[in-house]
Amino acid sequence: MTAEAMEAGPRKGSAAEGDRPLRIALLTYKGNPFCGGQGVYVRHLSRELVRLGHRVEVIGAQPYPVLDEGEGLEGLSLTELPSLDLYRSPDPFRTPRRDEYRDWVDALEVATMWTGGFPEPATFSLRARRHLRARRGEFDVVHDNQTLGYGLLGDLGAPLVTTIHHPITVDRQLELDAAPDLKRRMSVRRWYAFTRMQKRVARRLPSVLTVSGTSRQEIIDHLGVHDDRIDVVHIGADTDLFSPDPSVAEVPGRIVTTSSADVPLKGLIYLVEALAKVRTENPAAHLVVVGKRAEDGPVAQAIERHGLAGSIEFVKGITDAELVDLVRSAQVACVPSLYEGFSLPAAEAMATGRPLLATTGGAIPEVAGPDGETCVAVPPGDPGALAEGLTRLLGDGELRARLGAAGRARVLAKFTWAQAAKGTADRYREAMSRSAAQNPGRPAATPTYSGSHR
């Protein structure tokens, strides 16, 4: 049994309690865990569902999901459902060769990119529908990870459950607010045109999961989904991996955050401004950013303006073990976001026993807990409040130790992947029961399982 299971309590999944194990198709149009929270969600949820006794086939497009392997995970497999991979490195926004086109969906993908839009949710949903219909009867439930594409409406051969982490319309509005001119605003509107599709699809979904109460309300407000169709199932941290290790020494003055410099809602610019204030009293204070460095834009300009090039380091492409040790080495972990639908970085930092400084943006307080008990909480978008919180934590070792211990205890009690998998499986069975009641003539799934279609 893993440390997460021992500390979070016994796993009483539906399959373990005597119900028939489920055959689950888990869809993700962008599933690599290094590309963001959706990939992390797929990786950890799929693993824990299999540990509960279910079979999970992850069906994903490029960048392909990275799944866990090993003893006890024989019921986990990956089916690659390729797109044209138009945004791959080192050739993003590429034009495919003529021999790469396979059908009209490929043509739609390229045409949408050429007009400044983001085609992947729509085109993945169309490919997924074709794939699922060809394999009718092999799955008990289809779980879509926020594709919200037109292709997922209608009969897929099994009941559909959809996770919406948070409405992408929130990201859209924050980027519009941060746009410096009309040209940039027009570009943002074209890129986020797919959110119109997602709003239309979301309103027709029979069963929606989300990760926080804040996201639930925003799905109701922004997407118009009826409240009786939405359930909250908190996600979690990998508490085996993200755990305290006293052998890793704290680095004096080190602040760690996870953020991409070119994403306004992550609030990195406010943390940069705060660091400049903190260093006037604490010259050892420095920031390590897990994420992409922006070569220009507001964050890069703020770093140059304050002369912080030597005090801010960006790291990208590090291993899980390197990431955990980096967090362990920090005196303070910081989440400066203007908004989060959940905040995995907050949960992961707390799981390591590091003291957390976080804003109250979006659902962050649901994860981080009360100010002064499990974290230091400050308003979003306020460099002065961030600076005050950093100075307080960097100068008080006793406070850091108390908040770090309380933060880990909170994660173990509320936010583990084992708990997330149990809650998700329960929602699958509810969706299956509703579907059976509404479609009494539909045949049950066949008892075969096809394994990997890699």
SULZI-V797680 format. One record per backbone hydrogen bond with DSSP energy under -0.5 kcal/mol. CO is the residue of the C=O (numbers start at 0). NH is the residue of the N-H. E is the energy in kcal/mol with one decimal. If there is no record, write none. Layout:
co=(CO:CO)
nh=(NH:NH)
e=(E:E)
This chain:
co=(1:2:3:4:9:12:13:14:21:21:22:22:23:23:24:24:25:26:27:30:31:32:35:35:36:37:38:39:40:41:42:43:44:45:46:47:48:49:54:55:55:56:57:57:58:59:60:62:62:64:69:72:74:76:77:77:78:78:79:84:85:85:87:90:93:96:96:97:102:103:104:105:106:107:108:109:110:111:112:116:118:119:120:121:122:123:124:125:126:127:128:129:130:131:132:134:136:139:140:141:141:142:143:143:148:149:153:158:160:161:161:162:162:166:166:167:168:169:170:171:172:173:174:175:180:181:182:183:184:185:186:187:189:190:190:191:192:192:193:194:195:196:197:198:200:201:206:207:208:209:211:212:213:214:215:216:217:217:218:218:218:219:225:226:228:230:230:236:236:237:240:244:246:249:250:252:253:253:254:255:256:256:258:259:261:262:263:264:264:266:266:267:268:269:270:271:272:273:274:276:277:277:281:285:286:286:287:287:288:288:289:291:292:296:297:298:299:300:301:302:303:307:307:310:312:314:318:319:320:321:322:323:324:325:326:328:331:332:334:339:342:343:344:345:346:347:348:349:354:355:355:356:357:360:362:362:363:363:364:369:369:369:374:374:375:377:378:381:382:383:384:385:386:387:388:389:390:392:395:396:397:398:399:400:401:402:403:404:405:406:407:408:409:410:414:415:416:417:418:419:420:421:422:423:424:425:426:427:428:429:430:431:432:433:434:438)
nh=(5:6:7:8:11:16:18:17:23:54:139:140:25:56:26:142:58:144:60:65:34:35:38:39:40:41:42:43:44:45:46:47:48:49:50:51:53:52:23:57:76:25:59:78:27:80:30:30:31:66:72:75:55:57:79:452:59:80:81:87:92:93:90:93:95:99:100:100:106:107:108:109:110:111:112:113:114:116:115:118:122:123:124:125:126:127:128:129:130:131:132:133:134:134:135:137:445:158:24:143:160:26:145:162:151:152:155:141:143:163:208:145:164:169:170:171:172:173:174:175:176:177:178:178:184:185:186:187:188:189:190:191:192:117:193:194:195:196:197:198:199:200:201:202:203:204:161:230:163:232:215:216:217:218:219:220:221:222:222:223:224:223:228:229:207:209:232:238:416:241:242:247:248:251:253:285:330:331:287:333:258:289:260:262:263:265:266:337:338:269:270:271:272:273:274:275:276:277:278:279:280:281:284:254:288:312:256:289:290:314:258:260:294:300:301:302:303:304:305:307:306:310:311:286:288:290:322:323:324:325:326:327:328:329:329:250:255:356:358:362:346:347:348:349:350:351:353:352:332:357:375:334:377:363:365:366:366:367:368:372:373:374:371:376:357:359:381:385:386:387:388:389:390:391:392:393:394:395:399:400:401:402:403:404:405:406:407:408:409:410:411:412:413:414:236:419:420:421:422:423:424:425:426:427:428:429:430:431:432:433:434:435:436:437:438:441)
e=(-2.3:-2.6:-2.5:-1.3:-0.7:-1.4:-1.8:-1.3:-0.6:-2.9:-2.7:-1.5:-0.6:-3.0:-0.6:-3.6:-2.8:-2.1:-1.2:-0.7:-2.1:-0.6:-0.7:-1.3:-2.5:-2.0:-2.2:-2.3:-2.5:-2.0:-1.5:-2.1:-2.4:-1.9:-2.0:-1.1:-1.9:-1.9:-2.9:-0.6:-2.1:-2.3:-0.6:-3.3:-2.1:-3.1:-0.7:-0.8:-1.0:-0.6:-2.0:-1.6:-2.3:-2.9:-0.5:-0.7:-2.1:-0.6:-0.6:-1.1:-1.8:-1.4:-0.9:-0.7:-0.6:-1.7:-0.5:-1.2:-1.4:-2.2:-2.2:-2.1:-2.5:-2.4:-1.8:-2.7:-1.2:-2.5:-2.0:-0.6:-2.4:-2.6:-1.7:-1.6:-2.1:-2.9:-2.2:-1.8:-2.2:-3.0:-2.5:-1.5:-0.7:-0.8:-1.1:-1.9:-2.2:-0.7:-2.3:-0.6:-2.8:-3.1:-1.2:-3.0:-1.8:-1.9:-0.5:-3.0:-2.6:-0.5:-3.3:-1.1:-0.5:-1.9:-0.6:-2.3:-2.2:-2.1:-2.4:-2.3:-2.5:-1.5:-0.8:-0.7:-2.0:-2.5:-1.9:-2.4:-2.3:-2.1:-2.5:-2.3:-1.5:-0.6:-0.6:-2.0:-1.6:-0.6:-2.2:-2.1:-2.0:-2.7:-2.7:-1.5:-1.8:-1.4:-2.4:-2.5:-2.8:-2.9:-2.0:-2.0:-2.0:-2.4:-1.8:-2.6:-3.4:-0.6:-1.3:-0.6:-1.3:-0.9:-2.0:-1.2:-3.0:-2.1:-0.6:-1.4:-0.8:-3.3:-1.4:-2.2:-0.7:-0.6:-2.3:-2.4:-2.1:-1.6:-2.8:-2.7:-0.6:-3.1:-0.5:-1.8:-0.6:-1.8:-1.9:-2.7:-1.3:-0.8:-1.1:-2.3:-2.2:-2.0:-2.5:-1.8:-1.3:-2.5:-2.4:-1.0:-1.6:-2.3:-2.0:-2.1:-0.5:-2.5:-2.2:-0.6:-1.1:-2.8:-1.4:-1.9:-0.5:-2.4:-2.2:-2.4:-2.0:-2.8:-2.0:-2.7:-1.0:-1.9:-0.9:-2.8:-3.4:-1.9:-2.4:-2.5:-2.2:-2.0:-2.4:-2.7:-1.6:-0.5:-1.3:-3.1:-2.1:-2.8:-1.9:-3.2:-1.7:-3.0:-2.2:-2.3:-2.1:-1.2:-1.8:-1.4:-2.5:-0.5:-2.5:-2.4:-2.0:-1.8:-1.1:-1.1:-0.8:-3.2:-1.9:-1.7:-2.0:-1.0:-3.3:-0.5:-2.5:-1.2:-0.7:-2.1:-2.6:-2.3:-2.3:-2.6:-2.6:-2.1:-2.3:-3.0:-1.3:-1.3:-2.1:-2.2:-2.2:-2.7:-2.4:-2.1:-2.1:-2.5:-1.9:-1.9:-1.9:-2.0:-2.5:-1.7:-1.8:-2.7:-2.2:-1.9:-2.6:-1.9:-2.3:-2.3:-2.6:-1.9:-1.6:-2.1:-2.0:-1.8:-2.4:-2.5:-2.3:-2.3:-2.4:-2.4:-2.0:-2.1:-2.0:-1.8)
